[in-house]
Amino acid sequence: MRACFAMDRSPDTSFMTDTPEHRIKRRAIELGFDLVGIASAAPSDDREYLMSWLDAGYHAGMAYMAANIERRLDPAMHLPGARSAVMVAASCNVPLDPPEPGTGRFARYALNDDYHDWMMARLRSLSDELPTLIGKPCRTRPFCDTSAVLERELARRAGLGWIGKNAMLINRRYGSHILLGGLFVDVELVPDAEAQPHCGKCRRCLDACPTQALVGPRVLDARLCIAYHTIESRAPIPDRIADAMGTRILGCDICQEVCPHNNVRTPQTRHDAFRPRPAVQGRTLRDLATLSDEDFRAQFADSAVKRAKPSGLRRNAHAALMKSGESSAEPSPPSDH
């Protein structure tokens, strides 16, 4: 088996014949992806893990995680005859200044343009070119966090990284601030070697989680997760979560910030689309707690923040204000209309 390609690493020339796999990887890097690898599209090896996670209720209110389980586990349910998965990743790592008092903090992936659009545009380009790159007709199905696909498992199988104790995919060079996507293909391609784990005995992520949402290595209880409550959930923020979130009003990142694989030597993103936009820099909690629906749509258009909806962002900012002792700023009515 071969190793995945990385944007800033020279490929192993010992096997660099003009193979379909090499042409695909080279073109993926040219299109802007930082990592690319190939995995078999065989059914998931993680059925037992997924079922036990669901049975424990760790998916919280994300009912979609328990729906279409067979589709989630078997790539052939997305593309009949799928034989391979071309997996790609792009870094969204940016340096962040310490937050000013009273300002909201957004997860790194939400600081910029919506990565789904950026990734899917390039995946579709790669998909269109795949018959030429492979040298024969083929069918493909691109995906990027919008389908019932176990992307992290496929990325692990494609050699892009390993799933760390914080349940995130970690690459030795790029860390865990990477965005994943891929293509199912109905042609058998030579797969890459799986990445080996490099967490060792480290448990910084488990110990740092302020709500103990990481109940064990690779096991996240979303019911206790700040990111779940500030992005996915539409219910009021529980006191236990509000007490721990501080000014983190969309997502969290604590389990990634303490990871030794995310450090000052980790390359910053080379993509302008993933650099912070003005709407998320230095925004006060008071401002965000009273943001109108119209201003939300104008300021966060084409941003991953829109997933929270206007009422969700106001709710999050208000919860942070309440805990900071500045609760006199009441949020606007959560109409979302």
N, C-alpha and C positions, 0 to 999 in steps of 0.2 A: 504494500500500500504506500501511498505518497502523502506528503505533507501539504496542508492547505497553503494557499498563497497569501502573503501579506503585502500591503501596498509598499512598505518601506524595507522589504527584505528581498534580496535577490533569490529567485527560485533555484533549486538544486538542478544544475545543468546536466547532471548525469542521466536524467531521464527526459530532457527537454527536446524530444522529437516533436514533430508537428501532429500531436494527437488531438482528438476532440476535447479531451479534458483540459489540455494546456490552452487551446484556443478559447475555450469558455472562460477559464480563469483569467487569462490575460485581458479578455474583453471586459469582464466584470470590473477589474481594477481600472481599466481605461474609463469606464462609465462613472467611476467615482467611489466604488466600494473600497473599504480598507482591508477586508478579509474575504476570502472565498474558499469554499471547500465543497466536497461532494460526499454524499451519504447514500446508502441504499434506501429505497423507499419501502422497505419491509415494515410490517406492523410494529408498533411500539414495543419496547422491552419493559416499559414502565406501567403496564396495566395494573399490577398489584399495588404499586405505590399510589397511582391515581385513585383507585377504588378505595383504598384505606384512608386517603386524604379526604375524599368526599364523604365517606361513612362517618368520619370524625366531625363533620360539619365545618371544616376549616375553610371552606369556600364562602362562608358567611352568606350574604344576600346575593351572591353572583350565581343565580340559578342557571345561567347559560353554561357554567362549567359542568353542571351535572346533566345537561341536555346533549343529545347527539354524541354519546360517549364513543360508540363504535367509529363514528366519523372522526373524532378526535384522535383515536388510536391507530387508524388505518389510512395511510395516504391514498390508497386506491379508491376510497370513498369520495375523494376530491377529484381525482383524475383516474378513471378506469384504465387499468393497465400500467399505472405508474411503476417505474422501475428504479428511478433515481431522484434525489433531491439535491439541487444546487443551492447551497446555503451561503448567504452573504451577510456582512456586518459593516456598519459605518460608525466611526467614533463620534460621540457628541460631547466629549470631554472639553470643558472650558475652565479657565481659572476664575475663581470667584473671590471677590473681596469680602471681608467680614461684614455681616449685615449691620446696618445702622439700627440703633434702638427704635422700636416701634414700626419697623418695616416688615413686610411679608416676605417669606422665603418660599421659592418655587423649586421643585425637583429639577435637576439639570435637563432632563429630556423635554421639559415643558418651557424652557427659557426662550425657545426659538420658534421657527416655523414648524408646522406639524410634520413630523418625520414620516408619517404614513404616506403623504403625498410625494415627498422627495424620494422615498424608497420605491414606491410603486411605479413612478414614472420611469425609473432606471431599470426596474425589474421587467417592465413591459418592453422596454427597448431590448434588453437581453433576450427576452422571450421571442421577440420578432426575429432576432438574428440567429436563434439557436439552430434551426435547420441548416443554415449555411455553415455554422461553426461545427456542427456534428457531421455534416456531409450527407444527410439524408432527411426525409420528412420526419417530423415528430410533432407530438402534441404536448402542450405545457399548461401549467396552471400556476400563476404567481400568487404569493400570499405575503402579508405583512401585518400581523396582529389583528386581522379582521376576519379570520376564518378559524374554525375549530381545529387548530393544528398545534401540536406540541413542538413549538419552534426551538426551545432551548435543548430539548433532547436531540432533535435533528442536527442542530448546530454542534452539539457535543459529538455526535456520531460522525460529523463531517470534519472534525478536527479543529473547529474554530475556538474551542475552549472547553473547560469543564464546569459543571454546575457546583458552585461553592456552597459552603455551609449557610450562606445567606440566601440560598435558592436562586442566585443570579448566575448567568453565564459569565465566566471570567477567562480572559485571554491573558497570557503571560506578558505580552507587550502592551496591549491596549487597556488592560484592566477590565472593569465591568460596565463602564459608561459607554456601552456599545448598543446599537440598534440592529435588530435582526429582521431578516426577510428571506425569501427563497422562491424556488421554482420546482414544482413537480414536473418530471419529464417521463414520457413513456418509452424511453430508450435506456438500456443498461449502460451506465458509465462506470469507470473504475473508481471505487470509493477511496477516500483518504483515510489515513490512520486516525483513530479516535485520540483525542487529547487526554493525557494523563492528569489526574488531580494534583494540585500543588498547595492545598490548604494545610497539610500536615496536622500538627497538634493545635494550630492557631484557632482560637474561638473568640476573637475580638468582636466579630459581628454579633454573635449570640449574647455576649456579655453587655454590649453597648446598647442593644435595643431597649428603649426606655419603658416599653409596655410588655416586654418578654413575648413578643409576637413570634419570635423564632423559638418554637418549643423543642426543637432538636435540630441537628444538622440537616439542612435541605428541607426542613418542615416548617412552613409558615402558616400560622393561624390568622387568617384575614380578619377575624373578629376582633383581634387585638392590634391590627396594623394601622398606623397613622395614614399610610398611603391609601388603604382601602376606604377609610372613613372620610378622607378629604377629596377623594376622586370618584369612587364607585358608589358609595352609599348615598342615599337621598334622605336618610333619617337624621334627626338631631345628633350632634357630636356628643358621645357619652362623656361624662365628667372624667373618667379615667384616661380617655384619649386626649381630651382637651388639656388636662393637667400636664401631659407629657409632650404635646406637640409644640409648645412654645410659640414661635411665629412661623412655623412650617405650615403654610396654609394650602399647599397643593403638592402632595407627595411627601417624601421624607428624605431618603438617601443616607440616613445615619449608618445603616449596615454596610453601605458602600464607602462612605467617607473614612471609616476606621480600617478598611481592608488594606493590608500592606501592598496589594497589587495595584492599588490606586494611590500614587504618590507623585512627588515632584518630577520624577523621571518619566511618568506616563505621558506619551505624546498628546498634545492638544489637537483638537479636531482641525482638519484642513478645510472644512466646509463652512463657508460664510452663512449658509442657511441655518447652521446650528449654533451660531453665536447669539448671545442674549439680545432680545429686542427691547426697545425702550419701555414698553408697557409692563415689563416684569422687573425692571431695575429701580430699586429705591422707592417702591410704592408703599405708602403708609397703610397700616391696618385700618385706620379710620377712613381713608379714601376708598379702600377696597370694600369695606363693610357697607358703604353707601353708594356703591357703583350702580348706575341704572342699567337696565337691560340693554338699552340702545348703546350706551358707552361700552358695555361689555362686548357686544357684537362688533363694534367698530375697532376696539383696541385689541381684541383677541381673535379676530378673523384669521383663518388659516393657521391657528395655533392649537397645540394639544390642550391648552387650558380650557378650551370650549367644552371638553368632555365633562367638566364639573358643572356646567351651566351657570347662568348668572346667580341664581338663588344659592347654589352650592358654594360658589366663591364668597358671596356675602356671608353665608352661614359660617364658613371656615374663618373668615377674618373677624367676624363678630365673636366667635368662640375664643379666638386668641386675644381679642380686646378684653373680654370678660375676665380672663385669667391674668391679664396685665394690669387690671385695675382701672382701665379706661373705658368701662362699659357704657359711658354716657352716649356713645355714638351708636345709635340704633340703625340696623340695616334697613334698606328699602324693602317693601313688601316683595316676597319671592314669587313674582308672577311668571317669569320666564316666557312671557309673551311679547 
